[in-house]
Amino acid sequence: MKLFFTALMFYTRIPIPKSIGYSADNLNRATRFFPLIGIIVGSIGALAFWGVSTFMPKSIAIIVSMISQIMVTGAFHEDAFADFCDGFGGGYTKERILAIMKDSRIGTYGVVGLIMMLLSKYLLLSELNAGFIPVVLIIAHTISRVVPVVLIFTSKYVSDFDRSKSKPIGEKSSTITLIVALLIGLTPLFLMPLYKVAVLMLTLSLLYFYLRYYVHKHIGGYTGDVLGALQQMSEVIIYLILIVK
């Protein structure tokens, strides 16, 4: 339970007992519950959509659902994606990329990337049958959080020149952590047709391998912003695969 509350503390704005405190080791081990956080966030978004869609058009319900998800996470992953776009869009050296990603200001690449990311989510969800959207939200938020965990266990964290200003981020822990994350995160695959599972796993694998290659080429590993960006990209890909007939 302490590890679960630690995951809630860092990946959401949901209040937790003050007695939990902070421990770097617990944060690393709490990575196993990252997909479970996805189930919670997706469920909140699903509930918001379902509630609003009973008396408002689907388009409004999708917007409210997206807002609810952003509020519960504090735009944690959206912020990371914007920083990722700024860093890799405007930086030409490892030091410059890391410096830009740590800058609290958002640049043109970040603004454009964030707008396109949110617009993609809205348009893709709009193409789904309203009755299927709540299930899709839970599926997408859960599975999309598995991919960053895999990256953590197959790559290395890039320590920058002033880590004290960086957000705490879970790093590689025990193999049990990875196994638990996979078991939780891949459970929603049972809700999907077999052929879509195959397409989805192939597509997410291609995304993972390319992004891993790309970030290793430019900065030698991952950062928290890379993990957040990977989650956002994976979420959009899941929506895209699920609307393909």
LINPENOR-V440021 format. One record per helix or strand of 2 or more residues. SS is the DSSP state (A for helix, B for strand). FROM is the first residue (numbers start at 1). TO is the last residue. If there is no record, write none. Layout:
ss	from	to
SS	FROM	TO
SS	FROM	TO
//
This chain:
ss	from	to
A	2	11
A	18	20
A	24	53
A	58	73
A	76	90
A	94	102
A	108	126
A	130	154
A	163	165
A	175	185
A	187	191
A	194	218
A	224	243
//
